[in-house]
Amino acid sequence: MNMKSGALGLALLGLVSAMALAGGRPDQVPFPEGYSTGFKNYVTRNRANGKPEIAKIFANETAQQSVMAGGQPAPGSVLVMEIYKAAMDAAGKPIKDGEGNFKRGELSGIAVMQKRTDWPADYVAADRAGDWGFALYDSRGQPKANELACAGCHQPFKNQDFVLTYLKLVGIGK
Ligand code: HEC
């Protein structure tokens, strides 16, 4: 490696880790290939943030099995939230069905939570929510730059294992 590419590599590394710290750790929480067919879609609803967005949320086999056995999501659990923009009508208003659910438009992001009890030391507890790590991807599964405080928003929900849709999750199979 010559000096130029070494310096460029370091600069890129700095950029990626700064981006990662802003909202999740794509270097630690991989994109779960195949989730859309392999995982269970346990809830789809308008987002709680008040924006015209829809969340379609999936749980992997480990998460399903552990909650169906009456426990909390076991290590190895992965939750995926597809975030869709609402489809707009000609007047630029979000289209809703009779129950007030937005009609899905563009897939704008894919948020991932993964539970592990053996995170490397550099993924510090302050950037996680309990044993859950976070990452945000775009619709093609590439890390998505963002300024979201993933952990900060999920951390207060310790009594439901930091999962905002916990009641829906533990309701799988019931
Ligand atoms: C402003 C608060 C807030 C921030 C910041 C936030 N989340 Fe969430 N998250 C929520 C809420 C609320 C839900 C429940 C779905 C909904 O209604 O929007 C949720 C749901 C999820 C879910 C589905 C499982 C669950 O907990 O219900 C995943 C996965 C997720 N978030 C990942 C992330 C990632 C990754 C980031 C950072 C890139 C992040 N979140 C940042 C509030 C937040």
Residues whose N, C-alpha, C, O or C-beta is under 5 A from the ligand:
A	BS01	HEC	G23 G24 N46 R47 A48 N49 A55 I57 L79 V80 M81 A111 V112 M113 F134 A135 L136 L148 A149 C150 C153 F162 V163 L164 T165
